[in-house]
């Protein structure tokens, strides 16, 4: 799609006129309703693009954290606790195996791990994203609100699922 130089000039002219409405106190009746609508659409597009640029910033700087001495000490103690707990569990398992062979009784089967209850973050994200997308799609598509809601719901659900799945992976949930 080629952009005509004339269209670009019209866009810049409208944008400048819209900016002067607020800065110079021009009254609302100086522009026709069509000019106001076009200027508002252009402003919303610029705001949306700015919001997308701001939200996509690199967050790698925020992830690095310097630990204080007490936090380091707590981390070391926690690691020692986990090692001690693992040794104790191994010793208990060895004793249970020795007891089972002496008594000629089979050792008890280990208890099954409890199932995770509740919704995963991926499922929650898909539902929330789908609902928000459906509402946004119905509002944005003025010609056919049902189609807008369906498209918005599908896109929102997909984005919500992706965000929730990333959180699930970060938490270690498969």
Buried (B, 14 or more C-beta within 10 A) or exposed (E): EEEEEEEEEEBEEBBEBBEEBEEEEEEEEEBEEEEBEBBEEBBEEEEEEEEEEEEEEEEEEEEEEEEEEEEEEEEEEEEEEEEEEEEEEEEEEEEEEEEEEEEEEEEEEEEEEEEEEEEBBBBBBBBBBBBBBBBBBBEEBEEEBEEBBBBBBBBBBBBBBBBBBEBBEEEEEE
